[in-house]
Amino acid sequence: MGFYIDQSGRYYEGDKASDADSLVPQRPSYIHDWNGATWVVNAARQAAATQALQDIQDASDAKAYAKLKALSQMTPAQVQGWVTTNVTNLAQAQDAIATLAIAVSVLIRRL
């Protein structure tokens, strides 16, 4: 049992599938590619992994944000009533827009 790169460049672990496959050191992580001599970080895969972690953190933060949590428990009619009652000046409008922008920024990444 070992670590191999097959003829198409794919990494696998286990028994050698073909005599043409190359024995390599164990891959450090899925963001690494074999360059023929050593494992190197694939920058695009690393950036995607970093962004995925940030998306998870941002979604978690948004769920914990009290204003969004309150909005999520309202019906559309209740939200409209809340806005009518509570958004009566510029500062309140800016706060409401910022709250909605937070929700949209997290949601848009899931499309």
N, C-alpha and C positions, 0 to 999 in steps of 0.2 A: 504494500500500500504506500502511495506517495502522492506527489503533487506534480501535475503535468500541464503542458500546453500542447494542444493538438494542432494539426496542420492548418486549421482555419484560424488559429490564434486564440481559441477558447481555452480557458483555464478549467481544470477539473481535479478533483481529489478522488483517490481510490486506486484500483488496479490499472496498470498501463493498458490502454485500449488498443494501441497500435505501436509497432516498433518505430514508426516515424515520429511519435510524440516525444517531446522533450521533457526531461526531469528538471524541475525548477524548485526553488525554495517556496515555502508556503506563502500564499498571497496575504499581505498584511491586512487588507480590507478590500471591499468591492470597489472603492474609488481608485485602486491601483491597476496599472497596466504593465505588462511585461514588455520591455523594450529590446529584448534579445540578450541582455546581460544582467539586468536588475529590475526590480519593481519600481515604478515611478508613479507619482500622483497624477491622475487624469484631472486637469484643472476644471473642465466642464462638469464632470461628475462630482467633484468636490463642491463646486459652486451650487449645483442642484441639491446636494445633500444639506449644505448649509442653509439654503433657502427653505427647504422642507422643514428643517428644525425651527427656523424662524417663524414659518407659517403656523406650526403647531403651538409655539409659544404665544404668538399673537392671538390665535383663536382662544387659547386658554385665558389669556389676559382679558380679552373682550368678554368672555363668559363670566368672568369675575367682576367686571365693571358694573357697579351698582345700577347706574342709569340704564345700561343696556339690558341688564337682568330684569329690571322693572318693565321696560318696554316689551321684552319678550313674553311677558305674562299678560299683556293686554291684547284685547281684540282691536282690529283696525278702528272701530268706532270709539273705543276707549282712548286710543292714541290720539285720534282727532280731537276728542274732548279735552284731553290733557294739554295738547298744544294750544287750543283755543283759550283755556283757562290760565295756563302757566307761561306762555310765551307772549309777553306783552310789551317788551322793550328790546332794544338792540342787543344788550348783553345776554339776555335770555335766548334770543334768536341765535346768536353766535354759539352759545353753549349747546343748544339743541342741534344746530347744524354740525358742530364738531362731534357730538355723540353719534349722529347718523353717519358721518364720514368715517368714523372708526368702524362701525358695523359694515359699511360698504367696502372698506379697504380689506377687511378680513374675508367677506363673502366673495368678492370679485376674484380672489386667488383660487377659489374652489370651482370656478367655471372652466 
